[in-house]
Amino acid sequence: MQAASQSIAFPYGTLAVNVIGCFLIGFLSELAEIRSLFSSDTRAFLIVGILGGFTTFSAFGNETMSLLRDGEQGLALMNVGAHILLGLGAVWLGYTLAYQIWR
């Protein structure tokens, strides 16, 4: 994904994968917790197993440290902020969309 973004300066690919994963986790969590559409085993498999493997916190950490090592403190801070704000926003959006669809 990172190569597709053609960005050397900022890790957009990792950010995109993590935000998409956060959205899907929010969406599926709403269905699992509120709608009881999944068993606890299926929920763990989908959310922790599949989506946990899809998202990549280790790559986020490594890319942030690389930016810091390269003297790009502003980009490193932007990377951390974007992951936190966009990630949490995507989880909220996933929850909200699932709730609106299946209310």
Buried (B, 14 or more C-beta within 10 A) or exposed (E): BBEEBEEEEBBBBBBBBBBBBBBBBBBBBBBBEEEEBBEEEEBEBBBEEBBBEEBBEEBBEEBBEBBBEEEBEEBBEBBBEBBEEBBEBBBEBBBEBBBEEEE
